[in-house]
Each structure stands twice: as structure tokens, then as C-alpha cells.
Amino acid sequence: MIGWVDAGSGASGDMLLGALIGAGVPIEVISASVRAVAPEHVALSAEPVTRNGFAATRCHVEIAESRTHRTWRDVAVLLADARLDEGVHRRARATFERLAEAEATVHGTSVVVLHFLEVGALDAIADVVGVCAGLEHLGLKELVVSPVAVGSGTITGAHGTMPVPPPAVAELLRGAPSYAGPVASEMCTPTGAALLAGNATSFGAQPRMVVRTIGAGAGARDPEGQTNVLRLFLGEAAPGLVEPFDGAQEPPHGGPVVIETNVDDLDPRLWPNVIAALLQAGASDAWLTPILMKKGRPAHTLSVLVTTQNAGQVRGEIFRQTSTIGVREVSVDKHELERETHTVLVSGHDVRVKVALQDGAVVNAQPEYDDVAAVAAATMRPVRDVLAEATAASRTVEH
């Protein structure tokens, strides 16, 4: 399945939530992930509304009264402690990190000390986590986003009067197509911009597709003469109508790609952080190979395996995290075993176990190392002892 987002009336977290629910994502799927992260009461509900005579879905976010201002580190802890699907966690963390970096850039501060203000509030946490849960539920192979209407004029926020688009929105949409749009007001919020920029595989007009479902998410405002909705089209790529691959698009076969680049001028102490950032951005795997370049210069080849859905985001992260000025890509075939996640009990703590199946039979079971390390820290035991116990317990897992 592929998707297309019509952001001709702008974008916000609640508009995206409404579009996802309108397109058939169960609200409980979204709510469950939000509840897993939110430190205080948050409840979601949906209702049918009209905007300029256009039927749409409005998603309401009911939150507890709270004036807590959270830093990026605070939000990262909430995400780390939550029981989230791996894909939802990855998307949400990448979105908040993108928001933090944009806000820090435009305010000339550090992401470590930056307070999110509106973005770290409960409703924004609900928007980001909820949209990420909805997109992960759909499992889209491709998500194309139209040029984004950002609005014009000025708005008044926590930092006083600002031009539209606000600095954070302009920063978040750097490199993506955008335009003023028909309304002289804010049409795209920072949360909406971060979610679109972080999850789009490409930007442009509706791709050639057989549309099966359309969800329309309503914004809070209903300006006269303007249909304030964001639309999400879902369907399949139209058979036999594949555009030629020109190197700027994602590879047309829809399978995984390997992105590579040779780097000879990066401080080697940075590589562990680079690889961690690429995995958080959606890479399936990332690795380094020592090489010798011209004139005998030692260097590394960075190789990243990634789905086409996440290729754009990962490619951007490579340029942001390393000193390279170019990458090469090749489409590959990938064969993998069916996988399940189970839980075993070690010293009174849950440890997730990744189970690989072939023809329905268990062929491999490995405990999640991060869970093992957390149990070791909580029980003051050596990691190797906890790992051995968890590995032994993993052998008892039944399909």
C-alpha cells in the first residue's frame, strides 16, 4: 500500500490524526500508544464534522491540566520507558529529535537545555506518538506528500510576534516544497511539519495509484471560503504505470536499498553516534568497512541497509551526521525469516526475546540486549550473567 498526503490546506498533528482515523486506522491503536507514553491523563476521541461543506474527521485530544515544560531529554526518557512497538518508537523519537534540533537552531541554543514549550506539552506528545502509531499501523511502502501550504502574515506565540511561516516550520521544511497558500495565517504547525518531513518518502503531486481509501482530517478552525482539511489517500501503485527512475526518486521496485559512501575526514570517535542516529532514523542496519583510498589515505565505507520508505530520511541523516557530499545507492533483494517477539522473566524483570521462525518452527531466539543491560543495572548483577540466564530462558520460548 502507498499513500499520498494532500497538504494544500496546511498540516497539524490533529489534522493528521483525523485523516488517519478517517482512513480506517482504529482510534484504539492510536490511543494505546499515546497512553503508553503520556505521563498524565490523555484521551482521544473522534467526531464527524464539516469544513466549508466538506465532510471530515476531527480528532479531539483531552488532556490533564499541566504546565510542565519538558526538554528533549525529558521526552526521550518518556519514549524509552514506554512499551511501544519498535517502529512507533523509532518514528516518534526521530520526530521529536527533528523538532528539538529545529527549535534549537532557530533559537540559537542547545537541544540539551531547550524546553519544548508547546511542543513538549501533553497534546503535542499525543499528536506525535499518535500519528506515528497510525502510520506504523498502515505499513505504507511509500508516502508522498504534496507541497505544503504554510500560510503568511504573523502570529503571536510564546516568543512574541513572529512571521508566518514561523522559524521552526521554515527550518523543518528546509529542502521540501512549500508555499504560502490561500490564507493569511498559520497553516502548518511545527508538529505537522516535523511529521510530514520525517515520514515522507518523497514530495510531489499525487502519484499514479489506485485509490482505495480517503481520510480527511479537520483542523480546529473553519475559515469562510477555505476547506481546512488534510487528506490522506491510500491505495496501490497503478500497475504498468511506473515512472522512469532518474536518481532523484526512490528506486521503483519498492524493495530495500543499500546506501554507501566513502569517508576519509571524519573523527573516528563520531562513528558510533553516526550509526546510532541512522538506526534511529529508520535504517535496518548500518556498518563500517575500513578501506584504503587514493594516495594511501585510510578511510571507511559507510553502508546502510534501508527500506525505500525510510531511504529519504536516512539519506538526509547521512549528510547531516557525516562529512560526505555524495552517496551511491543500489537496490537489493532481501530474504528474512518470520519474526515474533516474546517475553521471558529474568530476576523478576521482563526481557524481550526475538524469535525467528522458518516454516513455523523456531530456528533462533535471542534476548534483547538493551533489556538485559537494564535488568543487570536494576539487579546489580554482571551483564554477562543476566545474558546467560536470559539466553537459557529464551530456549524455552514456544511458538
C-alpha positions as CSV (number, residue, x, y, z in Angstrom):
1,M,0.0,0.0,0.0
2,I,1.1,3.5,-0.8
3,G,-0.2,6.9,0.4
4,W,-0.4,10.5,-0.7
5,V,-1.0,13.4,1.7
6,D,-2.7,16.5,0.3
7,A,-1.3,19.3,2.5
8,G,-2.8,22.1,0.4
9,S,-4.6,23.5,3.4
10,G,-1.6,23.0,5.7
11,A,-0.9,20.4,8.3
12,S,-1.0,19.9,12.0
13,G,-0.9,17.0,14.4
14,D,-4.6,16.8,14.9
15,M,-5.3,17.1,11.2
16,L,-3.1,14.1,10.6
17,L,-4.7,12.2,13.4
18,G,-8.2,12.9,11.9
19,A,-7.0,11.8,8.4
20,L,-5.6,8.6,9.7
21,I,-8.8,7.8,11.7
22,G,-10.9,8.8,8.7
23,A,-8.8,6.4,6.5
24,G,-9.6,3.5,8.8
25,V,-6.9,3.3,11.4
26,P,-8.7,2.2,14.6
27,I,-8.6,5.0,17.2
28,E,-7.7,2.4,19.9
29,V,-4.4,1.6,18.0
30,I,-3.5,5.3,18.3
31,S,-4.8,5.8,21.8
32,A,-2.9,2.7,23.2
33,S,0.5,4.1,22.0
34,V,-0.3,7.6,23.3
35,R,-1.3,6.2,26.8
36,A,2.0,4.2,26.9
37,V,4.0,7.5,26.6
38,A,1.9,10.2,28.2
39,P,2.9,10.8,31.9
40,E,-0.6,12.3,32.7
41,H,-4.1,11.8,31.5
42,V,-4.6,12.0,27.7
43,A,-7.7,10.7,25.9
44,L,-8.6,10.8,22.2
45,S,-12.0,11.0,20.6
46,A,-13.2,11.5,17.0
47,E,-16.3,13.1,15.5
48,P,-17.5,13.8,12.0
49,V,-17.5,17.5,11.1
50,T,-17.7,19.6,8.0
51,R,-15.2,22.3,6.9
52,N,-16.6,24.6,4.2
53,G,-19.2,22.0,3.4
54,F,-16.5,19.2,3.2
55,A,-17.1,16.1,5.4
56,A,-14.1,15.3,7.6
57,T,-13.0,13.7,10.9
58,R,-12.0,15.9,13.8
59,C,-9.8,14.3,16.4
60,H,-10.1,15.8,19.9
61,V,-7.3,15.4,22.4
62,E,-8.4,15.7,26.0
63,I,-5.5,16.3,28.4
64,A,-5.0,16.9,32.1
65,E,-4.2,20.4,33.2
66,S,-0.4,20.6,33.2
67,R,2.2,23.4,33.0
68,T,5.2,21.1,32.8
69,H,7.8,22.3,30.3
70,R,9.8,19.3,29.0
71,T,13.3,19.2,27.4
72,W,14.2,16.9,24.6
73,R,15.9,14.7,27.2
74,D,12.6,14.5,29.2
75,V,10.7,13.4,26.2
76,A,13.3,10.9,25.2
77,V,13.0,9.3,28.7
78,L,9.3,9.1,28.3
79,L,9.7,7.3,25.0
80,A,12.4,5.0,26.3
81,D,10.3,3.9,29.3
82,A,7.1,3.3,27.2
83,R,6.1,-0.1,25.9
84,L,5.9,0.9,22.3
85,D,6.2,-1.1,19.1
86,E,9.7,-0.7,17.7
87,G,8.6,1.1,14.6
88,V,6.4,3.6,16.6
89,H,9.2,4.3,19.0
90,R,11.6,4.9,16.1
91,R,9.3,7.3,14.3
92,A,8.3,9.2,17.4
93,R,11.9,9.6,18.6
94,A,13.0,10.8,15.2
95,T,10.2,13.3,15.0
96,F,10.9,14.8,18.5
97,E,14.6,14.9,17.7
98,R,13.9,16.7,14.5
99,L,11.7,19.2,16.4
100,A,14.3,19.7,19.0
101,E,17.1,20.4,16.5
102,A,14.9,22.8,14.5
103,E,13.9,24.7,17.7
104,A,17.5,24.8,18.9
105,T,18.7,26.0,15.5
106,V,16.3,28.9,15.2
107,H,16.7,30.0,18.9
108,G,20.5,29.6,18.9
109,T,20.6,27.2,21.8
110,S,21.4,23.5,22.6
111,V,18.9,20.6,22.3
112,V,20.1,19.5,25.8
113,V,18.7,22.6,27.6
114,L,15.9,23.5,25.1
115,H,12.4,23.4,26.6
116,F,9.8,22.3,24.1
117,L,7.1,24.7,25.5
118,E,4.1,23.9,23.3
119,V,5.8,21.0,21.6
120,G,6.6,19.2,24.8
121,A,3.1,19.6,26.1
122,L,0.7,16.6,26.5
123,D,-1.3,17.4,23.4
124,A,1.8,17.6,21.2
125,I,3.1,14.3,22.7
126,A,-0.3,12.8,21.8
127,D,-0.1,14.2,18.2
128,V,3.4,12.9,17.5
129,V,3.1,9.5,19.1
130,G,-0.5,9.0,17.8
131,V,0.4,9.9,14.2
132,C,3.5,7.7,14.3
133,A,1.4,4.8,15.6
134,G,-1.2,5.3,12.9
135,L,1.4,5.4,10.1
136,E,3.2,2.3,11.5
137,H,-0.2,0.5,11.6
138,L,-0.7,1.2,7.9
139,G,2.7,-0.1,7.0
140,L,3.0,2.0,3.8
141,K,5.7,1.2,1.4
142,E,5.6,4.8,0.1
143,L,4.2,8.1,1.4
144,V,4.2,11.0,-1.0
145,V,3.4,14.5,0.4
146,S,2.2,17.4,-1.7
147,P,3.8,20.8,-1.5
148,V,2.9,22.1,2.0
149,A,0.8,25.3,2.4
150,V,2.4,27.2,5.3
151,G,0.4,30.4,5.4
152,S,1.5,34.0,5.6
153,G,1.2,37.1,7.9
154,T,2.2,37.0,11.6
155,I,1.2,35.0,14.7
156,T,1.7,35.6,18.4
157,G,3.2,32.7,20.4
158,A,5.4,32.0,23.4
159,H,8.3,34.0,21.9
160,G,6.1,37.0,20.9
161,T,5.0,38.1,17.4
162,M,6.6,36.0,14.7
163,P,6.3,35.9,10.9
164,V,4.5,33.0,9.1
165,P,5.8,30.5,8.5
166,P,7.3,30.5,12.0
167,P,11.1,30.0,12.1
168,A,10.8,26.4,13.3
169,V,8.4,25.4,10.5
170,A,10.7,27.0,7.9
171,E,13.6,25.1,9.3
172,L,11.7,21.8,9.4
173,L,10.6,22.1,5.8
174,R,14.0,23.1,4.6
175,G,14.5,21.1,1.4
176,A,10.8,20.3,1.0
177,P,8.4,22.1,-1.4
178,S,6.2,24.6,0.4
179,Y,4.2,27.8,-0.5
180,A,2.2,30.5,1.3
181,G,-1.2,29.1,0.5
182,P,-4.6,30.8,0.3
183,V,-5.0,32.0,3.9
184,A,-3.0,34.8,5.6
185,S,-2.5,32.9,8.9
186,E,-0.5,30.0,10.2
187,M,-1.5,26.9,8.2
188,C,1.3,24.5,9.2
189,T,2.4,23.9,12.8
190,P,5.9,22.7,13.8
191,T,4.5,19.3,14.8
192,G,2.8,19.0,11.4
193,A,5.9,20.0,9.6
194,A,8.1,17.6,11.5
195,L,5.7,14.6,11.0
196,L,5.4,15.3,7.3
197,A,9.2,15.9,6.7
198,G,10.1,12.9,8.8
199,N,7.8,10.3,7.3
200,A,7.6,11.4,3.6
201,T,9.5,9.2,1.2
202,S,9.1,12.0,-1.4
203,F,7.2,15.2,-2.2
204,G,5.1,16.0,-5.2
205,A,1.7,15.6,-6.8
206,Q,-0.4,12.5,-6.3
207,P,1.4,9.5,-7.7
208,R,-0.1,7.1,-10.2
209,M,-2.2,4.9,-7.8
210,V,-5.4,3.0,-7.5
211,V,-7.1,4.8,-4.6
212,R,-8.9,2.6,-2.1
213,T,-9.5,4.8,0.9
214,I,-9.5,8.6,1.5
215,G,-9.3,10.1,5.0
216,A,-9.9,13.8,5.6
217,G,-8.7,15.3,8.9
218,A,-10.2,18.6,10.0
219,G,-8.3,21.4,11.6
220,A,-9.8,23.3,14.6
221,R,-10.6,26.4,12.5
222,D,-13.3,26.7,9.9
223,P,-12.4,29.8,7.9
224,E,-15.0,31.0,5.4
225,G,-14.2,30.1,1.9
226,Q,-11.4,27.7,2.8
227,T,-11.7,23.9,3.3
228,N,-9.4,23.5,6.3
229,V,-8.7,19.7,5.9
230,L,-5.7,17.5,5.3
231,R,-6.5,14.5,3.0
232,L,-4.8,11.1,3.1
233,F,-5.2,8.9,0.0
234,L,-4.4,5.2,0.4
235,G,-4.2,2.5,-2.3
236,E,-1.8,0.6,-4.6
237,A,0.6,1.8,-7.2
238,A,-1.1,1.7,-10.6
239,P,0.1,-1.4,-12.4
240,G,2.1,-0.8,-15.6
241,L,2.5,2.9,-14.8
242,V,5.9,3.1,-13.3
243,E,7.8,6.3,-13.8
244,P,11.5,6.0,-15.1
245,F,14.0,6.2,-12.2
246,D,16.0,9.3,-12.6
247,G,18.1,9.1,-9.4
248,A,16.2,11.7,-7.6
249,Q,13.3,9.5,-6.8
250,E,13.2,6.3,-4.7
251,P,14.0,3.1,-6.5
252,P,10.8,1.9,-8.3
253,H,11.0,-1.7,-7.3
254,G,9.9,-0.8,-3.7
255,G,12.4,-3.2,-2.1
256,P,15.4,-2.3,0.2
257,V,18.4,-0.4,-0.9
258,V,22.0,-0.1,0.3
259,I,23.2,3.4,0.6
260,E,27.0,3.8,0.7
261,T,29.6,6.5,0.9
262,N,33.4,6.6,1.4
263,V,34.6,9.0,4.2
264,D,38.2,9.8,5.0
265,D,37.9,13.0,7.0
266,L,35.6,12.2,9.9
267,D,36.8,11.9,13.5
268,P,36.6,8.1,14.1
269,R,35.2,8.8,17.6
270,L,32.0,10.0,16.0
271,W,31.1,6.8,14.1
272,P,29.2,5.0,16.9
273,N,26.9,8.1,17.3
274,V,26.5,8.3,13.5
275,I,25.4,4.6,13.3
276,A,23.1,5.0,16.2
277,A,21.5,8.1,14.6
278,L,21.0,6.2,11.3
279,L,19.3,3.3,13.0
280,Q,17.0,5.7,14.9
281,A,16.2,7.4,11.5
282,G,14.9,4.1,10.2
283,A,17.9,2.1,8.8
284,S,17.5,-1.7,9.1
285,D,21.3,-2.0,9.6
286,A,24.4,0.1,9.3
287,W,28.1,-0.8,9.3
288,L,31.6,0.4,8.5
289,T,34.3,-1.2,6.4
290,P,37.9,0.0,6.6
291,I,39.4,0.9,3.2
292,L,42.5,2.5,1.7
293,M,41.8,5.3,-0.7
294,K,44.0,7.1,-3.3
295,K,47.4,8.3,-2.1
296,G,47.2,5.7,0.7
297,R,44.7,7.6,2.8
298,P,42.9,5.4,5.4
299,A,39.1,5.7,5.2
300,H,35.8,3.9,5.9
301,T,32.9,2.9,3.7
302,L,29.7,3.6,5.5
303,S,27.0,1.1,4.3
304,V,23.3,1.4,5.3
305,L,20.5,-1.0,4.6
306,V,17.2,0.7,4.5
307,T,13.7,0.3,3.0
308,T,12.6,2.7,0.3
309,Q,10.0,4.1,2.8
310,N,12.8,5.4,5.1
311,A,15.5,6.0,2.4
312,G,14.9,9.7,2.1
313,Q,15.1,10.3,5.9
314,V,18.2,8.1,6.3
315,R,19.9,9.7,3.3
316,G,19.4,13.1,4.9
317,E,20.7,11.9,8.2
318,I,23.9,10.7,6.5
319,F,24.5,14.1,5.1
320,R,23.7,15.7,8.4
321,Q,25.8,13.4,10.6
322,T,28.9,12.9,8.4
323,S,31.2,15.0,6.2
324,T,30.3,13.3,2.9
325,I,28.9,15.3,0.0
326,G,27.6,12.4,-2.0
327,V,26.2,8.8,-1.7
328,R,25.6,5.9,-4.0
329,E,22.6,3.5,-3.9
330,V,21.9,0.1,-5.2
331,S,18.6,-1.9,-5.0
332,V,19.0,-5.3,-3.3
333,D,16.8,-8.3,-2.7
334,K,16.4,-9.3,1.0
335,H,15.2,-12.6,2.3
336,E,14.3,-12.8,6.0
337,L,12.7,-15.2,8.4
338,E,9.4,-14.6,10.0
339,R,9.9,-12.9,13.4
340,E,8.0,-12.7,16.6
341,T,8.7,-11.0,20.0
342,H,8.1,-12.9,23.2
343,T,8.9,-12.0,26.8
344,V,10.7,-14.1,29.5
345,L,11.2,-13.3,33.2
346,V,14.7,-12.8,34.5
347,S,15.3,-11.9,38.2
348,G,11.7,-10.7,38.3
349,H,12.1,-8.4,35.2
350,D,10.7,-8.7,31.7
351,V,13.2,-9.3,28.9
352,R,12.0,-9.3,25.3
353,V,13.1,-12.2,23.1
354,K,13.3,-12.0,19.3
355,V,12.2,-15.3,17.8
356,A,12.9,-16.3,14.2
357,L,10.7,-18.9,12.5
358,Q,11.1,-21.0,9.4
359,D,8.1,-22.8,8.1
360,G,6.5,-22.3,11.6
361,A,9.4,-23.8,13.5
362,V,11.6,-21.8,15.9
363,V,15.2,-21.7,14.5
364,N,16.6,-18.9,16.6
365,A,15.8,-17.0,19.8
366,Q,17.8,-14.1,21.1
367,P,17.2,-11.9,24.2
368,E,17.1,-8.1,23.6
369,Y,20.4,-6.8,24.8
370,D,19.0,-3.4,26.0
371,D,16.6,-5.3,28.2
372,V,19.4,-7.5,29.5
373,A,21.5,-4.4,30.3
374,A,18.6,-2.8,32.1
375,V,18.0,-5.9,34.3
376,A,21.7,-6.0,35.1
377,A,21.7,-2.4,36.2
378,A,18.5,-2.9,38.2
379,T,19.7,-6.0,40.0
380,M,23.4,-5.0,40.3
381,R,24.4,-8.2,38.5
382,P,27.0,-8.6,35.8
383,V,25.6,-8.2,32.3
384,R,27.1,-11.5,31.2
385,D,25.3,-13.4,34.0
386,V,22.0,-11.9,33.1
387,L,22.6,-12.5,29.4
388,A,23.4,-16.2,30.1
389,E,20.2,-16.6,32.2
390,A,18.1,-14.8,29.6
391,T,19.6,-16.9,26.8
392,A,18.7,-20.1,28.7
393,A,15.2,-18.8,29.3
394,S,14.9,-18.0,25.6
395,R,15.3,-21.7,24.7
396,T,12.0,-22.4,26.5
397,V,10.0,-20.0,24.3
398,E,7.4,-21.8,22.2
399,H,5.8,-20.5,19.1
